[in-house]
């Protein structure tokens, strides 16, 4: 009888005591080795990655971005995780205006860490343009690959890219014009970099895909709040995850700004070319010439300041106004209007027009005060403002837009109202700085200190790196694992998800690390792909607190239910408990499930390792529209 029981137990799969001991020893060894490996990986990444701020979402408090320790300056680039990644930069134009130049700077930052960068320009002149040619040559020298915005090469690069950056709101039209029906394939990896504050950019043709992109990056809190409200009120669409990223001065500009000898040489050269003495005071506005930049109102304020000085009989050095950013060849109506103002006021000997240029450092070294006179809602940020502050120049700016987040009124400069109401206040501020040399110099020094604290290249690099990590760019699993995880999305996209005549319930499985942000990201992206053919409005109910943990999502009357079928690991967020549970599963399943679990978990190095191994679940997705059963493991 005993022999029969022993045979029965052996047939049922029970191992003898010696085998059980070996299994126990194996468990302990695997537990120790796995824990040691995890600790080594964690410590290695912790030692390499300097601290950085994480969230730059729209903040109603409008607080300045936190500063970073000075030790960061000698640390590796915060964008180093982008090494060997492929990034496609899409610019609406290639010119000397702020948007394209800023995107070029991002391209150079990425190239410096080994990122493969591609550049396409949507609108290019039909004839050879010296500016376009010069900028393209500059990018080519730095390793940025430039090619046409249309054609198969652009499409293939968009599919292969780890990240696509659309620069300015206008760039959104490129998606439909070139990618066409393939737009849904790239939306999750699109970062939309917005620099506009003008109402005419709020057209559905431009931004209809905005709710479905990976995220939006905007240069100031004021602009981000404006876009949030405007898109909801005017277009009835919702902004994606939005990140505020203040800009920073390039290292090249800071090198010149902090070189007293270079500044002296540049100052003497520019002033000599203008016929201005060293003791004269220069007020300059450095922007592309347009009505929105307020050059006309600045000239009126400058003339009024001359009148105030004459009436009050103030003793000040000779004052001059400099307008940098003209286009002599264009001869636009506004350019003509500016010259007519100068002639009517008879101040030709005090006003100097300078053609637009890529290099602003010589003029910043030559002038005494910068005027930032952008009208309406002001500048989205105003890069020239922080560049002037780097040269220890006080700023006279409009109290609108991003200028209010840069200039501290009364400390680093003086603010005035937009429109005609601001003409007289600006004139008075010009007189204040012209008659008080010490105040002018003190404001300049404080502005320089503010730049060193908040607006350097490494500050901007850390902010951008934080955004890219939030979007999972460059911080995801290896390509093979990534393709594995994205397979259900591609299946859903290929099926087009059209209504069928014989609806029945079907499903396919998707593995997720339930307590990691990566799983939430994957689930969001799947929902975006799944609902791409419907209205872009999602209404989700709360997660019910029961054992099956259902997640119900309704889109245009169609209901999907995400329900947890089974959990391999439950309990507290403990790496040790996760390893034990996975080993138990490995023993029970003959090593199959554990191997899959380990492969899946180890794809999320550092940040996701503990979370991925902590709780791996299977999700069953029900849909009454799909005509065939899809199973995926």
C-alpha positions in Angstrom: 0.0 0.0 0.0 2.9 2.4 0.9 4.5 1.6 -2.4 1.3 2.5 -4.2 1.0 5.8 -2.3 4.6 6.6 -3.2 4.1 5.8 -6.8 0.9 7.8 -6.8 2.7 10.8 -5.3 5.5 10.6 -7.8 3.0 10.4 -10.7 1.3 13.5 -9.3 4.6 15.4 -9.6 5.9 15.4 -6.1 9.7 15.4 -5.9 11.8 13.5 -3.3 13.2 15.4 -0.3 16.7 15.7 -1.8 15.3 17.3 -5.0 13.2 19.7 -2.9 16.3 20.8 -1.0 18.1 21.4 -4.3 15.1 23.5 -5.5 15.2 25.5 -2.2 18.9 26.1 -2.5 18.4 27.2 -6.1 15.7 29.6 -5.0 17.9 31.2 -2.4 20.8 31.5 -4.9 18.6 33.1 -7.5 17.2 35.4 -4.9 20.6 36.6 -3.8 22.0 37.0 -7.3 18.9 38.9 -8.6 18.9 41.2 -5.6 22.6 41.9 -6.0 22.2 42.6 -9.7 19.3 45.0 -9.1 21.2 46.9 -6.4 24.3 47.2 -8.7 22.1 48.5 -11.6 20.3 50.9 -9.4 23.5 52.3 -7.8 25.1 52.6 -11.2 22.3 54.7 -12.6 22.0 56.8 -9.5 25.6 57.7 -9.6 25.5 58.6 -13.3 22.3 60.6 -13.3 22.4 64.0 -11.5 19.2 65.2 -9.8 16.9 67.1 -12.1 13.3 68.5 -11.8 10.7 66.2 -13.1 7.4 68.0 -13.7 7.1 71.1 -15.8 3.3 71.0 -16.2 1.3 74.2 -16.5 1.3 75.8 -13.0 -1.3 78.4 -12.1 1.1 79.8 -9.5 3.4 80.8 -12.3 6.5 80.2 -10.3 10.0 80.4 -11.9 11.6 77.1 -12.7 13.8 75.9 -9.9 17.5 76.4 -10.2 20.0 73.5 -10.4 23.2 73.1 -8.3 26.3 74.6 -9.8 27.9 71.2 -9.7 25.7 70.2 -12.6 27.9 72.3 -14.9 30.7 69.8 -14.8 28.4 66.7 -14.9 27.6 64.7 -18.0 24.9 66.2 -20.3 21.4 65.5 -19.0 20.5 64.5 -22.6 23.1 61.7 -22.6 20.4 59.1 -22.5 19.5 60.1 -26.1 22.7 58.7 -27.4 22.1 56.6 -30.6 18.5 57.6 -30.7 16.9 58.9 -33.9 15.2 62.3 -33.8 13.4 64.0 -36.6 13.1 67.8 -36.4 10.3 69.4 -38.5 10.6 73.2 -39.0 8.0 75.3 -40.8 10.8 77.4 -42.3 14.5 78.0 -42.1 15.2 81.6 -41.4 16.9 83.9 -38.8 13.7 84.1 -36.7 13.5 82.7 -33.2 11.7 79.4 -33.9 14.1 77.9 -36.4 17.2 79.1 -34.6 15.9 77.6 -31.4 15.2 74.2 -33.1 18.7 74.3 -34.5 20.1 74.8 -31.0 18.2 71.7 -29.9 19.7 69.8 -32.9 23.2 70.7 -31.8 22.5 69.7 -28.2 21.3 66.3 -29.3 24.2 65.9 -31.7 26.6 66.6 -28.9 25.5 63.5 -27.0 25.5 61.2 -30.1 21.9 61.5 -31.2 21.2 60.8 -34.9 19.4 64.0 -35.9 17.4 64.6 -39.2 16.0 68.0 -40.2 13.3 68.8 -42.7 12.0 72.3 -43.6 8.4 72.5 -44.8 8.4 75.9 -46.6 11.5 76.6 -48.6 12.0 79.3 -51.3 12.0 78.1 -54.8 15.1 80.0 -55.7 18.5 79.8 -53.9 18.4 81.7 -50.7 21.7 82.7 -49.0 20.2 82.5 -45.5 18.8 79.0 -46.0 22.0 77.8 -47.7 24.1 79.2 -44.8 22.0 77.6 -42.1 21.9 74.2 -43.9 25.6 74.3 -44.2 26.0 75.1 -40.6 23.8 72.1 -39.6 25.6 69.8 -42.0 29.0 70.7 -40.4 27.6 69.7 -37.0 26.3 66.4 -38.3 22.6 67.2 -38.7 21.2 65.4 -41.8 19.0 67.8 -43.9 16.6 66.5 -46.6 13.3 67.3 -48.3 10.1 67.5 -46.3 8.3 65.6 -49.0 9.0 62.1 -50.4 9.6 58.6 -49.2 12.7 59.5 -47.2 10.7 61.8 -44.9 8.1 59.1 -44.4 10.6 56.4 -43.7 12.5 58.6 -41.2 9.3 59.5 -39.4 8.4 55.8 -39.0 11.9 54.9 -37.7 12.3 57.9 -35.4 12.3 57.6 -31.7 11.1 61.2 -31.4 9.5 63.7 -33.8 9.7 67.4 -32.9 7.2 69.6 -34.6 8.4 73.2 -34.3 5.7 75.9 -34.1 1.9 75.4 -34.6 2.2 75.7 -38.4 4.3 72.5 -38.6 1.2 70.5 -37.9 0.1 70.7 -41.6 3.1 68.6 -42.6 1.5 65.5 -40.9 -1.5 65.3 -43.2 0.3 66.6 -46.3 3.1 63.9 -46.2 2.1 61.1 -43.8 -1.6 61.1 -44.8 -3.2 57.9 -43.5 -0.1 57.0 -41.6 -0.4 59.9 -39.2 -1.8 57.7 -36.3 1.4 55.6 -36.4 3.6 58.6 -35.4 1.4 60.7 -33.1 2.4 59.0 -29.8 6.1 59.9 -30.4 5.5 63.5 -31.5 6.6 66.4 -29.2 5.0 69.6 -30.4 7.1 72.7 -29.5 4.9 75.8 -29.6 6.3 79.3 -29.7 3.3 81.3 -30.9 0.9 83.7 -29.0 -1.1 85.0 -32.0 -4.7 84.2 -32.5 -4.5 83.3 -36.2 -2.5 80.2 -35.3 -5.6 78.7 -33.7 -6.9 76.9 -36.7 -8.1 73.3 -36.8 -6.1 72.7 -39.9 -2.9 73.4 -38.0 -3.6 71.7 -34.6 -6.3 69.1 -35.1 -3.8 66.3 -34.1 -2.7 68.2 -31.0 -4.8 66.2 -28.5 -3.2 62.9 -29.6 0.5 63.7 -29.7 2.8 62.5 -27.0 3.1 66.0 -25.5 3.4 69.8 -26.0 6.3 71.9 -25.0 5.8 75.6 -24.5 8.3 78.3 -23.6 6.4 80.1 -20.8 3.6 79.6 -18.3 1.6 82.5 -19.8 1.6 81.0 -23.2 0.8 77.5 -22.0 -2.2 78.8 -20.1 -3.3 80.8 -23.2 -3.1 77.7 -25.4 -5.0 75.6 -22.9 -7.9 78.1 -22.7 -8.0 79.0 -26.3 -8.0 75.4 -27.7 -10.9 74.5 -25.4 -13.0 77.6 -26.0 -12.4 78.2 -29.8 -11.6 74.7 -31.2 -13.2 72.5 -28.6 -10.2 70.3 -28.3 -8.0 69.4 -25.3 -4.3 70.0 -25.0 -2.1 67.0 -24.5 0.4 66.7 -21.6 1.9 70.2 -21.6 5.3 71.1 -20.3 6.7 74.6 -19.7 10.4 74.8 -20.6 12.1 78.2 -20.2 14.9 78.7 -22.7 18.6 79.2 -22.0 21.6 81.0 -23.5 24.0 79.1 -25.5 27.5 78.5 -24.2 28.9 80.3 -27.2 27.0 83.5 -26.4 27.9 83.3 -22.7 31.6 82.9 -23.6 31.4 86.3 -25.4 29.3 87.9 -22.7 31.8 87.0 -20.0 34.9 88.0 -22.0 35.5 91.7 -21.2 38.2 92.1 -23.9 35.9 90.6 -26.6 33.1 92.9 -25.5 35.3 96.0 -25.6 36.5 95.2 -29.2 33.0 94.5 -30.4 31.6 97.6 -28.8 34.2 99.8 -30.4 33.8 98.2 -33.8 30.0 98.5 -33.9 29.9 102.1 -32.5 32.5 103.2 -35.0 30.5 101.8 -37.9 27.4 103.6 -36.6 29.2 106.9 -36.0 28.4 106.8 -32.3 30.8 107.8 -29.5 31.7 105.6 -26.6 30.0 107.9 -24.0 26.7 108.0 -26.0 23.7 106.0 -24.8 22.3 103.4 -27.2 18.7 102.0 -26.8 18.2 99.1 -29.1 15.3 96.9 -30.2 16.5 93.6 -31.7 13.7 91.7 -33.4 12.4 90.9 -36.8 10.8 94.1 -38.1 7.0 93.7 -37.9 4.1 95.6 -36.3 3.7 92.9 -33.6 7.3 93.6 -32.4 6.4 97.3 -31.8 9.2 99.1 -33.5 6.9 102.0 -34.5 5.8 102.6 -30.9 9.4 102.4 -29.8 10.4 105.2 -32.2 7.5 107.3 -30.9 8.6 106.7 -27.3 12.2 107.5 -28.2 11.2 110.8 -29.7 9.0 111.6 -26.7 11.9 110.9 -24.4 14.1 113.4 -26.3 11.3 116.0 -25.9 11.1 115.3 -22.1 14.9 115.7 -21.7 14.7 119.0 -23.6 11.7 120.4 -21.7 13.2 119.4 -18.3 16.7 120.6 -19.3 18.3 117.4 -18.2 22.0 116.8 -18.8 22.5 113.4 -20.4 24.9 112.1 -23.1 23.7 112.0 -26.6 21.0 109.2 -27.0 20.6 107.0 -30.1 18.0 104.4 -31.1 19.0 101.2 -32.9 16.7 98.9 -34.8 18.3 95.6 -35.5 16.3 93.2 -37.7 15.4 95.2 -40.8 15.1 93.8 -44.2 16.4 96.4 -46.6 15.7 94.3 -49.7 12.0 93.6 -48.8 10.9 97.3 -48.5 7.7 96.3 -46.8 5.0 98.7 -46.0 5.9 98.6 -42.3 9.6 99.3 -43.1 8.6 102.3 -45.1 6.4 103.5 -42.3 9.2 103.3 -39.8 11.5 105.4 -42.0 8.7 107.9 -42.5 8.3 108.3 -38.7 12.0 109.1 -38.4 11.9 111.7 -41.2 8.7 113.3 -39.8 10.3 113.6 -36.3 13.6 114.8 -37.9 15.7 112.3 -35.9 17.6 110.7 -38.7 20.9 111.4 -37.0 19.8 109.5 -33.9 18.1 106.4 -35.4 20.0 103.6 -37.0 18.6 100.7 -39.0 20.6 97.5 -39.2 19.8 94.5 -41.4 18.7 91.2 -39.8 21.6 89.0 -38.7 22.4 85.6 -37.2 24.9 87.1 -34.8 23.5 89.4 -32.2 26.4 89.4 -29.8 28.3 92.4 -31.4 25.2 94.6 -31.0 24.5 93.4 -27.5 28.1 94.4 -26.6 27.7 97.8 -28.2 24.4 99.0 -26.7 23.4 100.1 -23.2 19.8 99.2 -22.9 17.6 96.6 -24.6 14.0 97.4 -25.5 11.6 94.5 -25.8 8.4 96.1 -27.1 6.4 93.2 -28.4 2.7 94.0 -28.5 -0.7 92.3 -28.0 0.0 89.3 -25.8 3.7 89.9 -25.9 6.5 87.4 -26.6 6.0 83.7 -26.0 9.3 83.9 -24.2 11.7 86.4 -25.9 15.1 84.8 -26.2 16.8 88.1 -26.9 15.8 89.3 -23.4 17.9 86.7 -21.6 20.7 87.3 -24.1 20.8 91.0 -23.3 20.7 90.2 -19.6 23.8 88.0 -20.1 25.6 91.1 -21.4 24.5 92.9 -18.2 22.0 95.1 -20.0 18.8 96.4 -18.3 15.6 95.6 -20.2 12.7 97.9 -20.9 9.9 95.5 -21.8 6.2 95.2 -22.2 4.3 93.8 -19.3 2.9 90.9 -21.4 3.8 87.3 -22.3 7.0 85.6 -21.3 8.8 88.9 -20.6 7.0 89.0 -17.3 8.6 85.6 -16.4 12.1 86.9 -17.2 12.3 90.6 -16.2 11.8 91.4 -12.5 10.2 94.9 -12.7 12.3 97.4 -10.9 15.2 95.0 -10.3 16.5 93.8 -13.7 14.5 96.2 -15.8 11.3 98.3 -16.1 8.0 97.2 -17.6 5.4 99.2 -19.4 1.9 98.6 -20.9 1.4 97.4 -24.5 -0.3 99.5 -27.1 -0.4 103.3 -27.4 -1.0 103.5 -23.6 2.6 102.3 -23.2 4.3 105.0 -25.4 4.6 107.6 -22.6 5.6 105.1 -19.8 8.3 103.7 -22.1 9.5 107.3 -22.8 9.7 108.0 -19.1 11.6 104.7 -18.5 14.1 105.7 -21.2 14.7 109.0 -19.4 15.1 107.2 -16.0 17.8 104.9 -17.3 19.5 107.7 -19.3 19.8 110.0 -16.3 20.7 107.4 -13.7 23.9 105.6 -14.6 24.2 103.7 -11.4 20.7 102.3 -11.6 21.3 101.2 -15.1 24.4 99.4 -14.2 22.9 97.8 -11.1 19.9 96.5 -13.1 22.3 95.0 -15.6 24.3 93.2 -13.0 21.2 91.7 -11.3 19.9 90.6 -14.7 23.2 88.8 -15.3 22.9 87.1 -11.9 19.4 86.0 -12.8 20.6 84.5 -16.1 23.3 82.6 -14.3 20.7 81.2 -11.9 18.0 80.2 -14.4 18.7 80.8 -18.1 21.8 78.9 -19.1 22.1 76.2 -21.7 22.5 73.4 -19.1 19.3 74.7 -17.4 17.4 74.3 -20.7 19.0 70.9 -21.4 17.8 69.6 -18.0 14.3 70.9 -18.6 14.1 69.3 -22.1 15.6 66.1 -20.7 12.9 65.9 -18.1 10.2 66.3 -20.7 11.7 63.6 -22.9 11.9 61.2 -20.0 8.3 61.9 -19.1 7.5 61.0 -22.7 9.6 57.8 -22.3 11.9 58.9 -25.1 15.3 57.4 -24.9 14.4 55.8 -21.6 12.5 52.8 -22.8 13.3 49.2 -23.4 15.6 47.9 -26.2 14.3 47.9 -29.7 13.4 44.2 -29.8 11.4 44.5 -26.5 9.8 47.7 -27.7 8.6 46.1 -30.9 7.2 43.2 -28.9 5.3 45.6 -26.6 3.9 47.7 -29.5 2.7 44.7 -31.4 -1.0 44.9 -30.3 -1.1 48.6 -31.2 0.1 47.8 -34.7 -2.5 45.0 -35.0 -5.3 47.3 -34.0 -4.1 50.0 -36.4 -3.9 47.6 -39.4 -7.4 46.3 -38.8 -8.8 49.9 -39.0 -11.4 48.8 -36.4 -14.4 49.2 -38.7 -17.9 48.2 -37.5 -18.8 44.6 -38.5 -22.1 43.0 -39.4 -21.7 40.1 -36.9 -20.4 41.6 -33.7 -19.1 39.1 -31.2 -16.8 39.4 -28.2 -13.2 38.8 -28.9 -10.0 39.7 -27.1 -6.3 39.6 -27.1 -3.8 39.6 -24.2 -1.4 42.4 -23.3 1.2 42.2 -20.6 1.7 45.3 -18.4 3.7 46.2 -15.4 0.7 47.5 -13.6 2.4 49.7 -11.0 4.9 51.4 -13.4 4.4 54.7 -15.3 5.5 52.8 -18.4 2.4 50.6 -18.3 0.2 53.6 -18.0 2.0 55.2 -21.0 1.5 52.0 -23.1 -2.2 51.8 -22.1 -2.7 55.4 -23.0 -1.0 54.9 -26.4 -3.1 51.8 -27.1 -6.3 53.8 -26.4 -5.1 56.5 -28.7 -4.5 54.0 -31.5 -7.8 52.2 -30.8 -9.9 55.3 -30.9 -8.1 57.1 -33.7 -11.0 56.7 -36.1 -13.6 58.1 -33.7 -14.2 61.5 -32.1 -11.2 62.6 -30.1 -13.2 62.8 -26.9 -12.7 60.1 -24.2 -14.9 59.6 -21.2 -13.6 57.2 -18.6 -15.3 55.9 -15.5 -13.5 55.4 -12.2 -11.7 52.2 -11.6 -13.9 49.9 -9.4 -12.2 48.5 -6.3 -12.9 44.8 -6.8 -10.8 41.7 -7.5 -11.0 41.9 -11.3 -10.1 45.6 -11.4 -12.2 46.5 -14.5 -11.4 49.7 -16.4 -14.3 50.8 -18.6 -13.8 53.2 -21.4 -16.5 54.7 -23.6 -15.8 56.3 -27.0 -18.7 57.4 -29.1 -21.1 54.9 -27.6 -18.6 52.0 -28.0 -17.5 50.4 -24.7 -14.2 48.7 -24.1 -13.5 46.8 -20.9 -10.0 46.4 -19.6 -10.1 43.7 -17.0 -7.4 42.0 -15.0 -7.6 38.3 -15.7 -4.8 37.2 -13.4 -1.9 38.6 -11.5 1.5 36.8 -11.3 2.6 39.0 -8.4 0.7 40.8 -5.7 1.7 42.5 -2.5 3.8 45.5 -1.5 6.3 47.1 -3.9 9.1 44.9 -2.9 11.8 43.7 -5.3 12.6 40.8 -3.1 9.0 39.6 -3.0 8.8 40.0 -6.7 11.8 37.8 -7.3 10.5 35.1 -5.0 7.1 35.1 -6.7 8.7 34.9 -10.2 10.9 32.0 -9.1 7.8 30.2 -7.7 6.0 30.7 -11.0 9.1 29.5 -12.8 9.1 26.3 -10.8 5.4 25.7 -11.3 5.4 26.4 -15.0 8.6 24.6 -16.0 10.5 27.8 -16.5 8.4 29.3 -19.3 6.5 32.1 -17.6 9.4 33.2 -15.5 11.7 33.6 -18.5 9.1 35.8 -20.2 8.6 37.8 -17.0 12.3 38.3 -16.6 12.8 39.4 -20.2 9.9 41.8 -19.9 11.0 43.2 -16.5 14.7 43.7 -17.4 13.7 45.8 -20.4 12.9 48.6 -17.9 16.4 49.3 -16.6 16.8 51.4 -13.5 13.5 53.3 -13.2 11.2 50.5 -14.2 13.1 47.4 -13.0 11.4 47.2 -9.6 8.0 48.3 -10.8 7.9 45.9 -13.8 8.9 42.9 -11.7 6.6 43.9 -8.9 3.3 43.2 -10.6 3.0 41.8 -14.1 -0.6 41.3 -15.1 -2.5 40.1 -18.1 -5.2 42.3 -19.5 -8.1 41.0 -21.5 -9.5 43.6 -23.9 -13.1 43.2 -25.0 -14.6 44.8 -28.1 -17.8 44.0 -29.9 -16.6 45.3 -33.2 -13.7 43.0 -34.0 -14.4 40.1 -36.4 -11.6 37.8 -35.5 -10.0 36.6 -32.3 -6.6 38.1 -31.6 -4.5 36.4 -29.1 -1.1 37.7 -28.2 1.5 36.6 -25.7 
